[in-house]
């Protein structure tokens, strides 16, 4: 589960190796071409805040606990 992942994450060089390996995995003509986006901590925080705001707007009766979970 992503919530259980802790620092430190892979270095930039390790991340390039991981992505390169993943791009070489056969997809049996179902999923190409690939598009990879790496989101740093600041970007993850901003994206989380955006998702929380969207969830709150679509679920007006949502509790703070529900908003923070989503």
Biopython code that builds the backbone (N, CA, C, O; Angstrom):
import numpy as np
from Bio.PDB.StructureBuilder import StructureBuilder

atoms = [
    (1, "UNK", "N", (0.840, -1.168, 0.000)),
    (1, "UNK", "CA", (0.000, 0.000, 0.000)),
    (1, "UNK", "C", (0.894, 1.243, 0.000)),
    (1, "UNK", "O", (1.867, 1.318, 0.751)),
    (2, "UNK", "N", (0.561, 2.196, -0.834)),
    (2, "UNK", "CA", (1.377, 3.403, -0.984)),
    (2, "UNK", "C", (1.526, 4.171, 0.327)),
    (2, "UNK", "O", (2.550, 4.819, 0.541)),
    (3, "UNK", "N", (0.534, 4.112, 1.202)),
    (3, "UNK", "CA", (0.608, 4.850, 2.460)),
    (3, "UNK", "C", (1.714, 4.309, 3.363)),
    (3, "UNK", "O", (2.152, 5.005, 4.279)),
    (4, "UNK", "N", (2.169, 3.092, 3.124)),
    (4, "UNK", "CA", (3.203, 2.482, 3.956)),
    (4, "UNK", "C", (4.613, 2.731, 3.437)),
    (4, "UNK", "O", (5.585, 2.318, 4.070)),
    (5, "UNK", "N", (4.737, 3.397, 2.297)),
    (5, "UNK", "CA", (6.058, 3.659, 1.724)),
    (5, "UNK", "C", (6.702, 4.811, 2.487)),
    (5, "UNK", "O", (6.073, 5.842, 2.725)),
    (6, "UNK", "N", (7.957, 4.622, 2.867)),
    (6, "UNK", "CA", (8.666, 5.649, 3.631)),
    (6, "UNK", "C", (9.934, 6.074, 2.904)),
    (6, "UNK", "O", (10.374, 5.417, 1.961)),
    (7, "UNK", "N", (10.504, 7.164, 3.348)),
    (7, "UNK", "CA", (11.768, 7.657, 2.817)),
    (7, "UNK", "C", (12.880, 6.731, 3.291)),
    (7, "UNK", "O", (12.695, 6.084, 4.322)),
    (8, "UNK", "N", (13.988, 6.622, 2.636)),
    (8, "UNK", "CA", (14.285, 7.333, 1.401)),
    (8, "UNK", "C", (13.754, 6.559, 0.203)),
    (8, "UNK", "O", (13.698, 5.329, 0.221)),
    (9, "UNK", "N", (13.372, 7.273, -0.815)),
    (9, "UNK", "CA", (12.963, 6.660, -2.066)),
    (9, "UNK", "C", (14.180, 6.408, -2.930)),
    (9, "UNK", "O", (15.310, 6.655, -2.510)),
    (10, "UNK", "N", (13.952, 5.918, -4.132)),
    (10, "UNK", "CA", (15.090, 5.686, -5.024)),
    (10, "UNK", "C", (15.758, 7.001, -5.421)),
    (10, "UNK", "O", (15.108, 8.042, -5.515)),
    (11, "UNK", "N", (17.055, 6.931, -5.650)),
    (11, "UNK", "CA", (17.787, 8.103, -6.140)),
    (11, "UNK", "C", (17.369, 8.361, -7.587)),
    (11, "UNK", "O", (16.664, 7.550, -8.188)),
    (12, "UNK", "N", (17.799, 9.474, -8.134)),
    (12, "UNK", "CA", (17.484, 9.800, -9.530)),
    (12, "UNK", "C", (18.018, 8.729, -10.477)),
    (12, "UNK", "O", (17.327, 8.321, -11.411)),
    (13, "UNK", "N", (19.246, 8.275, -10.235)),
    (13, "UNK", "CA", (19.833, 7.232, -11.084)),
    (13, "UNK", "C", (19.068, 5.917, -10.953)),
    (13, "UNK", "O", (18.821, 5.237, -11.950)),
    (14, "UNK", "N", (18.696, 5.563, -9.732)),
    (14, "UNK", "CA", (17.929, 4.330, -9.523)),
    (14, "UNK", "C", (16.562, 4.426, -10.190)),
    (14, "UNK", "O", (16.078, 3.451, -10.766)),
    (15, "UNK", "N", (15.948, 5.588, -10.114)),
    (15, "UNK", "CA", (14.642, 5.787, -10.731)),
    (15, "UNK", "C", (14.719, 5.628, -12.249)),
    (15, "UNK", "O", (13.831, 5.035, -12.861)),
    (16, "UNK", "N", (15.773, 6.155, -12.846)),
    (16, "UNK", "CA", (15.972, 5.995, -14.293)),
    (16, "UNK", "C", (16.095, 4.509, -14.641)),
    (16, "UNK", "O", (15.520, 4.054, -15.630)),
    (17, "UNK", "N", (16.841, 3.757, -13.833)),
    (17, "UNK", "CA", (16.999, 2.318, -14.063)),
    (17, "UNK", "C", (15.650, 1.601, -13.962)),
    (17, "UNK", "O", (15.326, 0.762, -14.802)),
    (18, "UNK", "N", (14.873, 1.930, -12.941)),
    (18, "UNK", "CA", (13.558, 1.313, -12.739)),
    (18, "UNK", "C", (12.644, 1.610, -13.925)),
    (18, "UNK", "O", (11.985, 0.708, -14.441)),
    (19, "UNK", "N", (12.602, 2.854, -14.354)),
    (19, "UNK", "CA", (11.735, 3.252, -15.469)),
    (19, "UNK", "C", (12.202, 2.596, -16.764)),
    (19, "UNK", "O", (11.384, 2.098, -17.537)),
    (20, "UNK", "N", (13.504, 2.593, -17.004)),
    (20, "UNK", "CA", (14.034, 1.936, -18.206)),
    (20, "UNK", "C", (13.646, 0.465, -18.255)),
    (20, "UNK", "O", (13.257, -0.044, -19.306)),
    (21, "UNK", "N", (13.752, -0.217, -17.122)),
    (21, "UNK", "CA", (13.379, -1.630, -17.071)),
    (21, "UNK", "C", (11.885, -1.802, -17.338)),
    (21, "UNK", "O", (11.479, -2.695, -18.081)),
    (22, "UNK", "N", (11.085, -0.953, -16.735)),
    (22, "UNK", "CA", (9.640, -1.036, -16.926)),
    (22, "UNK", "C", (9.205, -0.775, -18.354)),
    (22, "UNK", "O", (8.239, -1.373, -18.830)),
    (23, "UNK", "N", (9.905, 0.107, -19.036)),
    (23, "UNK", "CA", (9.552, 0.427, -20.417)),
    (23, "UNK", "C", (9.886, -0.709, -21.376)),
    (23, "UNK", "O", (9.384, -0.738, -22.499)),
    (24, "UNK", "N", (10.719, -1.636, -20.950)),
    (24, "UNK", "CA", (11.101, -2.759, -21.800)),
    (24, "UNK", "C", (10.242, -3.995, -21.581)),
    (24, "UNK", "O", (10.431, -5.004, -22.259)),
    (25, "UNK", "N", (9.315, -3.932, -20.656)),
    (25, "UNK", "CA", (8.435, -5.062, -20.383)),
    (25, "UNK", "C", (7.425, -5.178, -21.515)),
    (25, "UNK", "O", (6.817, -4.179, -21.900)),
    (26, "UNK", "N", (7.235, -6.374, -22.055)),
    (26, "UNK", "CA", (6.265, -6.509, -23.153)),
    (26, "UNK", "C", (4.845, -6.215, -22.678)),
    (26, "UNK", "O", (4.436, -6.647, -21.601)),
    (27, "UNK", "N", (4.110, -5.483, -23.485)),
    (27, "UNK", "CA", (2.712, -5.181, -23.135)),
    (27, "UNK", "C", (1.740, -5.910, -24.050)),
    (27, "UNK", "O", (0.530, -5.707, -23.956)),
    (28, "UNK", "N", (2.256, -6.755, -24.930)),
    (28, "UNK", "CA", (1.436, -7.564, -25.829)),
    (28, "UNK", "C", (0.478, -6.714, -26.652)),
    (28, "UNK", "O", (-0.665, -7.097, -26.901)),
    (29, "UNK", "N", (0.975, -5.547, -27.069)),
    (29, "UNK", "CA", (0.245, -4.613, -27.940)),
    (29, "UNK", "C", (-1.038, -4.078, -27.320)),
    (29, "UNK", "O", (-1.981, -3.754, -28.042)),
    (30, "UNK", "N", (-1.088, -3.981, -26.020)),
    (30, "UNK", "CA", (-2.306, -3.509, -25.360)),
    (30, "UNK", "C", (-2.183, -2.131, -24.724)),
    (30, "UNK", "O", (-3.193, -1.505, -24.404)),
    (31, "UNK", "N", (-0.965, -1.657, -24.538)),
    (31, "UNK", "CA", (-0.856, -0.487, -23.672)),
    (31, "UNK", "C", (0.156, 0.557, -24.135)),
    (31, "UNK", "O", (0.378, 1.522, -23.403)),
    (32, "UNK", "N", (0.775, 0.428, -25.284)),
    (32, "UNK", "CA", (1.804, 1.392, -25.664)),
    (32, "UNK", "C", (1.212, 2.559, -26.393)),
    (32, "UNK", "O", (0.073, 2.436, -26.845)),
    (33, "UNK", "N", (1.859, 3.662, -26.550)),
    (33, "UNK", "CA", (3.161, 3.960, -25.948)),
    (33, "UNK", "C", (3.007, 4.400, -24.497)),
    (33, "UNK", "O", (1.944, 4.858, -24.076)),
    (34, "UNK", "N", (4.085, 4.250, -23.749)),
    (34, "UNK", "CA", (4.082, 4.592, -22.331)),
    (34, "UNK", "C", (4.302, 6.085, -22.125)),
    (34, "UNK", "O", (4.968, 6.751, -22.918)),
    (35, "UNK", "N", (3.734, 6.583, -21.057)),
    (35, "UNK", "CA", (3.976, 7.957, -20.629)),
    (35, "UNK", "C", (4.264, 7.907, -19.127)),
    (35, "UNK", "O", (3.410, 7.509, -18.335)),
    (36, "UNK", "N", (5.448, 8.307, -18.755)),
    (36, "UNK", "CA", (5.873, 8.241, -17.353)),
    (36, "UNK", "C", (5.942, 9.658, -16.789)),
    (36, "UNK", "O", (6.513, 10.560, -17.400)),
    (37, "UNK", "N", (5.349, 9.830, -15.616)),
    (37, "UNK", "CA", (5.442, 11.110, -14.922)),
    (37, "UNK", "C", (5.954, 10.847, -13.516)),
    (37, "UNK", "O", (5.403, 10.018, -12.792)),
    (38, "UNK", "N", (7.002, 11.551, -13.135)),
    (38, "UNK", "CA", (7.560, 11.440, -11.793)),
    (38, "UNK", "C", (7.150, 12.696, -11.038)),
    (38, "UNK", "O", (7.415, 13.815, -11.477)),
    (39, "UNK", "N", (6.502, 12.494, -9.900)),
    (39, "UNK", "CA", (6.003, 13.623, -9.114)),
    (39, "UNK", "C", (6.796, 13.679, -7.810)),
    (39, "UNK", "O", (6.783, 12.731, -7.026)),
    (40, "UNK", "N", (7.489, 14.806, -7.586)),
    (40, "UNK", "CA", (8.286, 14.958, -6.371)),
    (40, "UNK", "C", (7.377, 15.226, -5.170)),
    (40, "UNK", "O", (6.162, 15.358, -5.320)),
    (41, "UNK", "N", (7.971, 15.305, -3.989)),
    (41, "UNK", "CA", (7.187, 15.493, -2.752)),
    (41, "UNK", "C", (6.303, 16.731, -2.798)),
    (41, "UNK", "O", (5.138, 16.676, -2.402)),
    (42, "UNK", "N", (6.847, 17.846, -3.278)),
    (42, "UNK", "CA", (6.062, 19.077, -3.359)),
    (42, "UNK", "C", (4.870, 18.882, -4.300)),
    (42, "UNK", "O", (3.757, 19.313, -3.999)),
    (43, "UNK", "N", (5.109, 18.235, -5.430)),
    (43, "UNK", "CA", (4.034, 17.960, -6.376)),
    (43, "UNK", "C", (3.000, 17.003, -5.808)),
    (43, "UNK", "O", (1.804, 17.163, -6.054)),
    (44, "UNK", "N", (3.452, 16.007, -5.049)),
    (44, "UNK", "CA", (2.527, 15.061, -4.416)),
    (44, "UNK", "C", (1.624, 15.786, -3.421)),
    (44, "UNK", "O", (0.424, 15.519, -3.351)),
    (45, "UNK", "N", (2.202, 16.690, -2.666)),
    (45, "UNK", "CA", (1.429, 17.447, -1.682)),
    (45, "UNK", "C", (0.377, 18.316, -2.380)),
    (45, "UNK", "O", (-0.779, 18.364, -1.960)),
    (46, "UNK", "N", (0.794, 19.001, -3.453)),
    (46, "UNK", "CA", (-0.135, 19.861, -4.197)),
    (46, "UNK", "C", (-1.244, 19.032, -4.840)),
    (46, "UNK", "O", (-2.405, 19.439, -4.839)),
    (47, "UNK", "N", (-0.889, 17.869, -5.388)),
    (47, "UNK", "CA", (-1.892, 17.009, -5.999)),
    (47, "UNK", "C", (-2.867, 16.478, -4.952)),
    (47, "UNK", "O", (-4.070, 16.398, -5.199)),
    (48, "UNK", "N", (-2.344, 16.118, -3.792)),
    (48, "UNK", "CA", (-3.202, 15.659, -2.698)),
    (48, "UNK", "C", (-4.168, 16.735, -2.251)),
    (48, "UNK", "O", (-5.337, 16.451, -1.989)),
    (49, "UNK", "N", (-3.694, 17.968, -2.161)),
    (49, "UNK", "CA", (-4.570, 19.076, -1.779)),
    (49, "UNK", "C", (-5.655, 19.306, -2.828)),
    (49, "UNK", "O", (-6.803, 19.583, -2.483)),
    (50, "UNK", "N", (-5.296, 19.191, -4.104)),
    (50, "UNK", "CA", (-6.271, 19.339, -5.177)),
    (50, "UNK", "C", (-7.325, 18.243, -5.093)),
    (50, "UNK", "O", (-8.520, 18.523, -5.183)),
    (51, "UNK", "N", (-6.888, 16.989, -4.921)),
    (51, "UNK", "CA", (-7.839, 15.879, -4.810)),
    (51, "UNK", "C", (-8.761, 16.052, -3.604)),
    (51, "UNK", "O", (-9.959, 15.783, -3.690)),
    (52, "UNK", "N", (-8.199, 16.502, -2.481)),
    (52, "UNK", "CA", (-9.016, 16.723, -1.287)),
    (52, "UNK", "C", (-10.068, 17.794, -1.548)),
    (52, "UNK", "O", (-11.222, 17.644, -1.145)),
    (53, "UNK", "N", (-9.681, 18.865, -2.214)),
    (53, "UNK", "CA", (-10.627, 19.944, -2.535)),
    (53, "UNK", "C", (-11.715, 19.453, -3.477)),
    (53, "UNK", "O", (-12.891, 19.757, -3.276)),
    (54, "UNK", "N", (-11.338, 18.699, -4.498)),
    (54, "UNK", "CA", (-12.331, 18.152, -5.430)),
    (54, "UNK", "C", (-13.278, 17.200, -4.710)),
    (54, "UNK", "O", (-14.488, 17.245, -4.932)),
    (55, "UNK", "N", (-12.739, 16.339, -3.850)),
    (55, "UNK", "CA", (-13.573, 15.407, -3.098)),
    (55, "UNK", "C", (-14.548, 16.160, -2.204)),
    (55, "UNK", "O", (-15.729, 15.819, -2.133)),
    (56, "UNK", "N", (-14.043, 17.192, -1.519)),
    (56, "UNK", "CA", (-14.880, 17.982, -0.620)),
    (56, "UNK", "C", (-16.001, 18.672, -1.397)),
    (56, "UNK", "O", (-17.139, 18.722, -0.930)),
    (57, "UNK", "N", (-15.684, 19.202, -2.579)),
    (57, "UNK", "CA", (-16.693, 19.883, -3.390)),
    (57, "UNK", "C", (-17.768, 18.930, -3.903)),
    (57, "UNK", "O", (-18.931, 19.313, -4.034)),
    (58, "UNK", "N", (-17.380, 17.696, -4.190)),
    (58, "UNK", "CA", (-18.332, 16.714, -4.713)),
    (58, "UNK", "C", (-19.072, 15.969, -3.613)),
    (58, "UNK", "O", (-20.072, 15.301, -3.874)),
    (59, "UNK", "N", (-18.582, 16.083, -2.378)),
    (59, "UNK", "CA", (-19.183, 15.376, -1.246)),
    (59, "UNK", "C", (-19.335, 16.354, -0.091)),
    (59, "UNK", "O", (-18.585, 16.308, 0.884)),
    (60, "UNK", "N", (-20.309, 17.232, -0.214)),
    (60, "UNK", "CA", (-20.488, 18.318, 0.745)),
    (60, "UNK", "C", (-20.642, 17.879, 2.188)),
    (60, "UNK", "O", (-20.319, 18.641, 3.099)),
    (61, "UNK", "N", (-21.132, 16.657, 2.419)),
    (61, "UNK", "CA", (-21.323, 16.186, 3.788)),
    (61, "UNK", "C", (-20.151, 15.332, 4.283)),
    (61, "UNK", "O", (-20.257, 14.677, 5.320)),
    (62, "UNK", "N", (-19.041, 15.336, 3.549)),
    (62, "UNK", "CA", (-17.873, 14.533, 3.926)),
    (62, "UNK", "C", (-17.250, 15.065, 5.210)),
    (62, "UNK", "O", (-17.183, 16.273, 5.441)),
    (63, "UNK", "N", (-16.794, 14.128, 6.040)),
    (63, "UNK", "CA", (-16.107, 14.506, 7.277)),
    (63, "UNK", "C", (-14.653, 14.842, 6.951)),
    (63, "UNK", "O", (-14.155, 14.490, 5.882)),
    (64, "UNK", "N", (-13.981, 15.519, 7.867)),
    (64, "UNK", "CA", (-12.567, 15.838, 7.707)),
    (64, "UNK", "C", (-11.754, 14.556, 7.540)),
    (64, "UNK", "O", (-10.819, 14.508, 6.741)),
    (65, "UNK", "N", (-12.113, 13.518, 8.295)),
    (65, "UNK", "CA", (-11.411, 12.240, 8.183)),
    (65, "UNK", "C", (-11.546, 11.647, 6.771)),
    (65, "UNK", "O", (-10.572, 11.124, 6.228)),
    (66, "UNK", "N", (-12.718, 11.725, 6.187)),
    (66, "UNK", "CA", (-12.922, 11.232, 4.829)),
    (66, "UNK", "C", (-12.136, 12.055, 3.822)),
    (66, "UNK", "O", (-11.534, 11.499, 2.903)),
    (67, "UNK", "N", (-12.134, 13.362, 3.982)),
    (67, "UNK", "CA", (-11.414, 14.238, 3.058)),
    (67, "UNK", "C", (-9.926, 13.951, 3.130)),
    (67, "UNK", "O", (-9.270, 13.865, 2.092)),
    (68, "UNK", "N", (-9.378, 13.803, 4.322)),
    (68, "UNK", "CA", (-7.954, 13.524, 4.477)),
    (68, "UNK", "C", (-7.592, 12.156, 3.953)),
    (68, "UNK", "O", (-6.477, 11.966, 3.468)),
    (69, "UNK", "N", (-8.511, 11.178, 4.035)),
    (69, "UNK", "CA", (-8.252, 9.839, 3.520)),
    (69, "UNK", "C", (-8.152, 9.864, 2.007)),
    (69, "UNK", "O", (-7.264, 9.235, 1.432)),
    (70, "UNK", "N", (-9.043, 10.576, 1.366)),
    (70, "UNK", "CA", (-9.067, 10.612, -0.095)),
    (70, "UNK", "C", (-7.970, 11.495, -0.585)),
    (70, "UNK", "O", (-7.809, 11.667, -1.794)),
]
sb = StructureBuilder()
sb.init_structure("model")
sb.init_model(0)
sb.init_chain("A")
sb.init_seg("    ")
for serial, (resi, resn, name, xyz) in enumerate(atoms, 1):
    if name == "N":
        sb.init_residue(resn, " ", resi, " ")
    sb.init_atom(name, np.array(xyz, "f"), 0.0, 1.0, " ", f" {name:<3s}", serial, name[0])
structure = sb.get_structure()
